[in-house]
Amino acid sequence: MANEGYFTITLKATKSGATVSQSVSKRFNMTGAAMLQGTQSIGTTAELVDFADISGAPQAVLIQNLDATNYIEVGGDSGLTVFKLKIPAGFAQIVTLSSATLYAKANTASVNVMVTAIEI
């Protein structure tokens, strides 16, 4: 079957009479069948994001920071030096990974994140 997966990302801002807007949609085929969605508590030291039974790279990963105050940082190694993304409180990020390794670290206090991952 084709086009089993789908995502849409929209970014829009209006200020002082000016507006910018961009929307991207993508359908994709899945060769694997593993998927997961769940919450994970992320502490203030880097820890692995749990992808449960996804054995390969979960190439479509949505991470939502559920905290109202603290941001999280995510990266490809425990030192967050391979790459580093900052996800502010209440924000979400879609990433595609080349491996099943993703680390996350909270700022100031532990936060809960919602992780949705699809093996493509």
N, C-alpha and C positions, 0 to 999 in steps of 0.2 A: 504494500500500500504506500502511496506517496503523500507527502504533505501532512504527516501526522502531528507535526509541531508548528506553533505559530507564536510570534510575539509582536507587539507594537510598543514603540517608545515615542513619547511626545514631550517636547520641551517648549514652553511658551512663557513669555514675560511681557508685561506692559508697564511702562513707567514714563512719566512726563510726556505723554502723548505719542510715544513710540512703542511699537510692538514688534517682537520677533517671534517666529514660530517655526518649528521643524518637527516633522513626524516621519518615522521610519517603521515599516512593517516588513516582516520576513516570515515566509513559510519554509519549513525544512523537513527533510526525510529523516527517519530514525532507522539506523541499522541495528542498534541495540534496543532493548525493551525496558531497561532499568530506569526508574524514576523515584524521586522522594520529595517529601515536603514535611518540614517539622521545625520546631523551635530548638534553639541551643543557647545556653548561657555562655557568654564569652567574658573571661576575666581580664585582668590588667596585665597579664603576661601572655605572650603569643601562644596560641594553641591551635591544633588542627581542627578545621571545620569537618564535621562528620558527614560523610557521603554514604554511610551504611553499606548497602549491598552493591553499589555501583563500583565495579571493579576496574573499568577503564576510566579515561578522562571524562568527567561529566561536562561536556562541552557547552552546555547551556545552563548557567547558574545564576539565579536571582537571589541576592542577599538583601534583606530589608532590616534596617536598624529599627527595632521597636521601642527604643529608649526615647524619653522626652527631653533628655539633657545631654548625654554623653555621646561623642562620636566613636566610631571604631575605625581601625586600619586593617586592611587585608593585604596579603602578599604571598609570594611563592615560596618563602622560606621563613624559618622561625625568627630570623633577625629583620624580616621585612625589608630586605635589601634587593631581592631579585626583581620585584616591582612592588609598588605600594600605592594603594588607593585609600582615600579617606571617604568614609560614608557618614555624613552628619546625622544627628538624631532625627528620626522620622523619615530619612531618605532611603532610597533603594538603588541598587546597581546591578546590571546584567553584565556578566563576564563570560568569556569562553576560555577554557583552560586547555593547556597542552599536556597536563598530567593530573592525577587525582589528588594532588597536594595543594591545599590552600590553608594558610594560617590567618588567624584573626586575633586582634588585641583591642581591648576597650580602653578608653581614656578615663582616668579618675576612679570609676566604679564599674562593676560588672554590668553588662547589658544583655538583654535577650535579643536574638536575631531570628528571623524566619528565613529558612534556607529551602529553596526549591531548585532541584537539580534534575537534569535530563541527560541520559547517555545517548548521544546522537550517533 
